[in-house]
Amino acid sequence: MGEFRRRVHLGTDAVYRVCGFNDELAEVEVVRAPGLRRGQRFKFDVAAVRSMPVVVGPPDSSAAPRERR
């Protein structure tokens, strides 16, 4: 928990912080996402969150975040 995950979808780039999860759902908090307010929380399917690459480095900087390989 607390790690940052990146989602690129339909030409947008978003970064979320993982707040918690159970067997089915993961709660995430918006760090950076077009059209969403920083700090908003959502629940995503756990498999969807696990498929997102982990972000290394400051996720809220203007520079593109690096992904852990």
C-alpha positions, 0 to 999 in steps of 0.5 A, spaced: 500 500 500 502 507 498 505 505 492 503 509 486 501 506 479 500 509 472 494 508 468 495 510 460 488 509 457 485 513 451 491 518 450 490 520 457 496 519 463 494 518 470 497 516 477 494 514 483 496 512 490 494 505 492 490 506 499 488 499 500 485 493 497 481 487 499 480 480 494 476 484 489 477 492 490 482 496 491 481 503 493 486 509 490 487 516 490 488 521 485 495 524 484 494 526 477 489 525 472 486 529 467 479 532 469 479 529 476 481 532 483 487 531 486 485 526 492 479 524 490 478 516 491 475 511 487 475 503 487 478 499 482 478 492 480 484 489 484 486 486 477 486 492 474 490 496 479 495 490 479 496 491 471 498 498 472 506 499 472 509 502 479 511 509 478 518 510 481 520 518 482 515 524 484 509 522 481 506 529 481 512 533 478 511 536 471 516 531 468 514 524 466 514 519 471 518 513 470 516 506 471 519 500 475 521 494 470 
